[in-house]
Amino acid sequence: MFKMNVIKKTITLKDGRTIEIETGKLAKQADGAVVLKMGKTMLLATVVAAKDAKEGTDFMPLSVEYKEKYASAGRYPGGFLKREGRPNDSEILVSRLIDRALRPLFPDDYHADVFVTVNLISAEKNIMPDALAGLAASAALAVSDIPFNGPISEVRVARIEGNLVINPSFEDLKQSDIDIMVAGTLDNIMMVEGEFKEIGEKDMLDAIKFAHEEIKRHCQIQIELMEEVGKTVKREYCHETNDEELKKAVAEFCYDKCYEIVKNPTSKHERTDAFAALKEEFIATIPEEERDEKKALVERYYHAVEKEAMRNLILNEAIRIDGRKTDEIRQIWSEVDYLPATHGSALFTRGETQSLTTVTLGTRLDMKSVDEVLVEGSEQFVLHYNFPPFSTGDAKPYRGTGRREIGHGNLAYRALKNVVPMGEDNPYAVRVVSDILESNGSSSMATVCAGTLALMDAGIKIKKPVSGIAMGLISEGKNGRFAVLSDILGDEDHLGDMDFKVTGTKDGITATQMDIKVDGLSYEVLEQALSQAKAGRMHILGEMMKTLDAPREELKPHTPRIVSLIIPQEFIGAVIGTGGKVIQEIQKTTETTITITEKDSTGIVEIFGENKDNMEAALNWIKGITTVPEEGTIYTGKVVSILEFGAFVQILPGKEGLLHISELDWKKVEKVEDVVNIGDEVEVKLLEVDAKSGKMRLSRRALIEKPEGYVEPVRRPRPENGGDRDRGGRPGGRFNDRDRDRGPRRR
């Protein structure tokens, strides 16, 4: 009989909650597989690596997929096919969180394809699974024989009523002013991403330190799991061939020339061309028959020389490749209202990085619908980031939104979301779109700056302006030297040790994202980076304020307006009408868009349109439907039908009353048409509303001065059955539904 070798380990959080990691039961043909369980939430993480690297591969081909199964929460997927489709933005963002923590920890010379898959297979509705996904992926690697310099773990930290909490619930997070994900090993922080409500630099550092203490415990449990499974020795591999003589020759020929290139400030493309020419110059020294064979090795060795030259220039002379000092910000210029037909626009340029950003305002119908496994609803504010190839001078087609664009856009979104007014403070759906026109580092931070200016240009009353900066690091582990770089270039990101983005207002940090490419980052470095980032943010904010220092007082003239009113809940159906007939008629007639949201036993009606008169007409129409007629009130009504005994007058939309022939004038009226005709507007007073039927009795003569000496004529008594044959033949007479069909009716 087959017997499974199931091994379990348990992590107990400080508040008593437990995380259980199990291996040996599911997906046993994968190189590594674990099931991670917390409460009723379960994640299945698997990892598989190719036996060898593909020929010519000199990088780490890691693929991470995070997928949430709708069945895990007892839900059906939406759409026609009723099955999970392409990853949504949330799944992509979680995949990126895992990838960014794992990727730097694979050996530099390991180039086999590695596939990490994490599936949410059971979901408790108040547990956030993204905080557990990195731990699950690392544990799957730990129980495999794939070379990996981990383990790692990821945790979320929140601050609720001043207390830091690990892996809060969805409900807990609503009360928090900190939402930060931290990944790390036993010794080092590897990745940070989060959003804040204007916290200080020390608060952020405290949250990172708090997270790391918990991460260390998770890593130790994984080491114990690895030992129990017997996977402490990883597979052998050889994915690189080397030629030490060629390596030495490249360094001797190229290093000094590389150093001169980086020491002389040039533009990005001039520098790239100079590097390419130098490389070709060296290749020309190789015998022609050996060039094809050695070209790949030359590429690798030359890249290392280029990296070393740039790093040494900064560490030795405190000079950067564009000539700036380590804490110097590139030249900034910006402009608003650049696109006159948009609701708001801004052009922000910092060095060779440029964002053209637009703001579009819409109705509640334009809000983004969210239908994820554990999150449903709508988003009033969205931000999209586009990075076309021409922004870097690349000659290739633009294939649409990729993972990088979703990640960069999400960072800018989190930077701005807490300063954009929501709900009752802002009736509009707000869409910000950043198109990167030039890129040489920090394009997501340019998006934050341009987004702030575009929102203010649109007249959105943001709470405070936000700026952003990307910080870099050049470090030398053997002697502890390091340099923190403000406002990094693309090359400084690529060849450096850290990409640390920080956004905030004048009063605090709103978002951050940090990736580390080296083993070891002291809190001393982090503190200096945060301090330098704050100074840089304040400088950038000052430059932005020279262009526009506050939101415009008014929306642009061509921006559609929204007027709103609150109606009693019982009138919502009347405004909508059967099958939407009434609201559709209002929209079609007035050329407006109308939304109704039910909240707290009331209906919030919003009318969206470009023509003031049309919006006023729609507003009055709805007010008419929802207004309760009051006895004694004077109305200007419209005659809608005439009978022998009187006229029916519409005093409010959908509300008609009888203007009896006897109430047309003080003098005797022989024929209704002698006083009013169909379509006439007539001023009337509401005399009475029947308490049971709601029928209304109107009078015109009550608004006309009574003639001197007027004597009220004698009226016939009412019939025994209570009806009034001539529909109100005496003052105070009532009518019933059959009266409409008595006598000829003219329209």
HELIX and SHEET records of a PDB file:
HELIX    1   1 TYR A   70  ALA A   73  5                                   4    
HELIX    2   2 ASP A   89  LEU A  102  1                                  14    
HELIX    3   3 ARG A  103  LEU A  105  5                                   3    
HELIX    4   4 ASP A  130  ALA A  142  1                                  13    
HELIX    5   5 PHE A  170  LEU A  173  1                                   4    
HELIX    6   6 GLU A  201  VAL A  229  1                                  29    
HELIX    7   7 GLU A  244  LYS A  263  1                                  20    
HELIX    8   8 LYS A  268  ILE A  283  1                                  16    
HELIX    9   9 GLU A  288  GLU A  317  1                                  30    
HELIX   10  10 ARG A  364  ASP A  366  5                                   3    
HELIX   11  11 PRO A  389  THR A  392  5                                   4    
HELIX   12  12 ARG A  403  LYS A  417  1                                  15    
HELIX   13  13 GLY A  423  ASP A  425  5                                   3    
HELIX   14  14 SER A  443  ALA A  458  1                                  16    
HELIX   15  15 GLY A  490  LEU A  495  1                                   6    
HELIX   16  16 TYR A  523  THR A  547  1                                  25    
HELIX   17  17 GLN A  569  PHE A  571  5                                   3    
HELIX   18  18 ILE A  572  ILE A  576  1                                   5    
HELIX   19  19 THR A  578  GLY A  580  5                                   3    
HELIX   20  20 LYS A  581  THR A  590  1                                  10    
HELIX   21  21 LYS A  612  THR A  626  1                                  15    
HELIX   22  22 ILE A  661  GLU A  663  5                                   3    
HELIX   23  23 VAL A  672  ASP A  674  5                                   3    
HELIX   24  24 ARG A  701  LEU A  703  5                                   3    
HELIX   25  25 ASP A  737  ASP A  741  5                                   5    
SHEET    1   A 6 ILE A   7  THR A  12  0                                        
SHEET    2   A 6 THR A  18  THR A  23 -1                                        
SHEET    3   A 6 GLY A  32  MET A  38 -1                                        
SHEET    4   A 6 THR A  41  ALA A  49 -1                                        
SHEET    5   A 6 VAL A 114  SER A 122 -1                                        
SHEET    6   A 6 LEU A  62  GLU A  68  1                                        
SHEET    1   B 8 ASN A 163  ILE A 166  0                                        
SHEET    2   B 8 SER A 153  ILE A 160 -1                                        
SHEET    3   B 8 ILE A 178  GLY A 184 -1                                        
SHEET    4   B 8 ILE A 189  ILE A 199 -1                                        
SHEET    5   B 8 GLY A 508  ILE A 516 -1                                        
SHEET    6   B 8 MET A 498  THR A 505 -1                                        
SHEET    7   B 8 SER A 467  GLU A 476 -1                                        
SHEET    8   B 8 ARG A 481  SER A 486 -1                                        
SHEET    1   C 5 ILE A 332  VAL A 336  0                                        
SHEET    2   C 5 GLY A 344  ARG A 350 -1                                        
SHEET    3   C 5 THR A 353  GLY A 362 -1                                        
SHEET    4   C 5 ALA A 429  GLU A 438 -1                                        
SHEET    5   C 5 PHE A 381  ASN A 386  1                                        
SHEET    1   D 2 LYS A 368  ASP A 371  0                                        
SHEET    2   D 2 GLU A 376  GLU A 379 -1                                        
SHEET    1   E 3 ARG A 561  PRO A 568  0                                        
SHEET    2   E 3 THR A 602  GLY A 609 -1                                        
SHEET    3   E 3 THR A 593  LYS A 599 -1                                        
SHEET    1   F 6 ILE A 634  LEU A 643  0                                        
SHEET    2   F 6 GLY A 646  LEU A 652 -1                                        
SHEET    3   F 6 LYS A 655  HIS A 660 -1                                        
SHEET    4   F 6 MET A 696  SER A 699  1                                        
SHEET    5   F 6 GLU A 681  VAL A 689 -1                                        
SHEET    6   F 6 ILE A 634  LEU A 643 -1                                        
END                                                                             
